Amino acid sequence: MGLKGKIAIVTGSATGIGKATAILFAKNGAVPVIADIDISGAEQVKKEIEKIGISTAAIEVDVSDVDAIKDMVNSVVDRFGTVDILVNNAAVVHDTAIEDIDENEWDRIMAINLKSVFFCTQQVLPYMIKKRWGRIINLSSIAGRMGGYAGGLGYTASKAGIIGLTMGFARRVAEHNITVNVIAPGPTKTEILKNIPEERMAKVIDLIPLKRLGRPENIGETVVFLATEGADFITGAVIDVNGGIFMG
Ligand SMILES: NC(=O)c1ccc[n+]([C@@H]2O[C@H](COP(=O)([O-])OP(=O)(O)OC[C@H]3O[C@@H](n4cnc5c(N)ncnc54)[C@H](O)[C@@H]3O)[C@@H](O)[C@H]2O)c1
């Protein structure tokens, strides 16, 4: 697959889709760096990856903080020499009603979910440009494709913003042989759904033609594919992985 030894930063990989992605990268010979605000969770994932036989690093980072992003990328480059793949996966949800969202909440969601995607990408690009190879894979959501079935509009806006940002970066860095794509998962069984009441979840599952939630590995497999040589003509694409709930 051409992934052996490739250095892949996966943000938000202490759990959920990021963790599944990191493990799948390791199984395919890449070196996934576990970057998360939850350092104890990240250390656990690092241990699991080392059992697969890949030596890696767990890094504590708050992706809403641009200085922390710079420190993260510098420490990856100090340890591994470069960055080949970036997966912008870290995000938070909120479920606040329109009338109750205040400026602080709006800014916090945007900083974690959207500003982070711009600055993580900005910081890794020089290394990818230097070697004329790079893969950037961003995690949007069905919410960014069609407004979402529930949840706060800050989340929806941040996830729609990631789609525009992906296309903008894809056009600007294509000349350096760097691809930038975005995956829009549908409801997927992770901690992010933990506060959604069971009856509401049952209604959502009923809307999914494949009649089940996604597994984190369903999304992780797609991320890994986009990083391989087999995907080298795909850029600026939005890949829906959602059991058929939205066909755009
Ligand atoms: N699970 C779903 O149903 C679903 C659906 C559509 C899109 N997505 C997207 O997939 C991605 C992964 O979601 P998930 O379901 O695995 O979520 P999750 O809540 O299970 O994992 C998110 C991870 O991000 C980390 N994180 C949160 N804030 C951070 C910060 N400021 N800095 C660094 N790390 C931070 C958390 O510690 C956690 O490890 C997200 O971008 C999410 O929006 C998920």
The ligand as an SDF file (V2000), in Angstrom:
LIG
                    3D

 44 48  0  0  0  0  0  0  0  0999 V2000
  -19.0190    9.4120   15.7820 N   0  0  0  0  0  0  0  0  0  0  0  0
  -19.8280   10.0000   14.9150 C   0  0  0  0  0  0  0  0  0  0  0  0
  -21.0350    9.7020   14.8570 O   0  0  0  0  0  0  0  0  0  0  0  0
  -19.2940   11.0270   13.9530 C   0  0  0  0  0  0  0  0  0  0  0  0
  -20.1290   11.4280   12.9030 C   0  0  0  0  0  0  0  0  0  0  0  0
  -19.6700   12.3920   12.0110 C   0  0  0  0  0  0  0  0  0  0  0  0
  -18.4100   12.9250   12.1620 C   0  0  0  0  0  0  0  0  0  0  0  0
  -17.6050   12.5140   13.1820 N   0  0  0  0  0  0  0  0  0  0  0  0
  -16.2890   13.1380   13.2880 C   0  0  0  0  0  0  0  0  0  0  0  0
  -15.2810   12.1530   13.4300 O   0  0  0  0  0  0  0  0  0  0  0  0
  -14.2140   12.6790   14.2300 C   0  0  0  0  0  0  0  0  0  0  0  0
  -13.9030   11.7400   15.3870 C   0  0  0  0  0  0  0  0  0  0  0  0
  -15.0630   11.6300   16.1760 O   0  0  0  0  0  0  0  0  0  0  0  0
  -15.2790   10.4630   17.2520 P   0  0  0  0  0  0  0  0  0  0  0  0
  -16.6800   10.0380   17.0970 O   0  0  0  0  0  0  0  0  0  0  0  0
  -14.1820    9.4860   17.2070 O   0  0  0  0  0  0  0  0  0  0  0  0
  -15.2010   11.3540   18.5940 O   0  0  0  0  0  0  0  0  0  0  0  0
  -14.6440   10.9940   20.0610 P   0  0  0  0  0  0  0  0  0  0  0  0
  -15.3060   11.9600   20.9760 O   0  0  0  0  0  0  0  0  0  0  0  0
  -14.7870    9.5390   20.3290 O   0  0  0  0  0  0  0  0  0  0  0  0
  -13.0940   11.3370   19.9330 O   0  0  0  0  0  0  0  0  0  0  0  0
  -12.6480   12.6600   19.7860 C   0  0  0  0  0  0  0  0  0  0  0  0
  -11.2180   12.7430   20.2800 C   0  0  0  0  0  0  0  0  0  0  0  0
  -10.7930   14.1140   20.1320 O   0  0  0  0  0  0  0  0  0  0  0  0
  -10.0860   14.4970   21.3090 C   0  0  0  0  0  0  0  0  0  0  0  0
  -10.1630   15.9500   21.4930 N   0  0  0  0  0  0  0  0  0  0  0  0
  -11.2330   16.6820   21.8430 C   0  0  0  0  0  0  0  0  0  0  0  0
  -10.8900   17.9760   21.9630 N   0  0  0  0  0  0  0  0  0  0  0  0
   -9.5740   18.0620   21.6570 C   0  0  0  0  0  0  0  0  0  0  0  0
   -8.6500   19.1440   21.6150 C   0  0  0  0  0  0  0  0  0  0  0  0
   -9.0160   20.3890   21.9060 N   0  0  0  0  0  0  0  0  0  0  0  0
   -7.3650   18.8760   21.2530 N   0  0  0  0  0  0  0  0  0  0  0  0
   -6.9790   17.5970   20.9630 C   0  0  0  0  0  0  0  0  0  0  0  0
   -7.8050   16.5370   21.0140 N   0  0  0  0  0  0  0  0  0  0  0  0
   -9.0980   16.7690   21.3520 C   0  0  0  0  0  0  0  0  0  0  0  0
  -10.7900   13.7430   22.4300 C   0  0  0  0  0  0  0  0  0  0  0  0
   -9.9810   13.6550   23.5990 O   0  0  0  0  0  0  0  0  0  0  0  0
  -11.0570   12.3900   21.7630 C   0  0  0  0  0  0  0  0  0  0  0  0
   -9.9730   11.5070   21.9390 O   0  0  0  0  0  0  0  0  0  0  0  0
  -14.6640   14.0710   14.6680 C   0  0  0  0  0  0  0  0  0  0  0  0
  -14.1080   15.0300   13.7980 O   0  0  0  0  0  0  0  0  0  0  0  0
  -16.1770   14.0210   14.5010 C   0  0  0  0  0  0  0  0  0  0  0  0
  -16.7390   15.2920   14.2930 O   0  0  0  0  0  0  0  0  0  0  0  0
  -18.0310   11.5780   14.0950 C   0  0  0  0  0  0  0  0  0  0  0  0
  1  2  1  0
  2  3  2  0
  2  4  1  0
  4  5  1  0
  4 44  2  0
  5  6  2  0
  6  7  1  0
  7  8  2  0
  8  9  1  0
  8 44  1  0
  9 10  1  0
  9 42  1  0
 10 11  1  0
 11 12  1  0
 11 40  1  0
 12 13  1  0
 13 14  1  0
 14 15  2  0
 14 16  1  0
 14 17  1  0
 17 18  1  0
 18 19  2  0
 18 20  1  0
 18 21  1  0
 21 22  1  0
 22 23  1  0
 23 24  1  0
 23 38  1  0
 24 25  1  0
 25 26  1  0
 25 36  1  0
 26 27  1  0
 26 35  1  0
 27 28  2  0
 28 29  1  0
 29 30  1  0
 29 35  2  0
 30 31  1  0
 30 32  2  0
 32 33  1  0
 33 34  2  0
 34 35  1  0
 36 37  1  0
 36 38  1  0
 38 39  1  0
 40 41  1  0
 40 42  1  0
 42 43  1  0
M  CHG  2   8   1  16  -1
M  END
$$$$
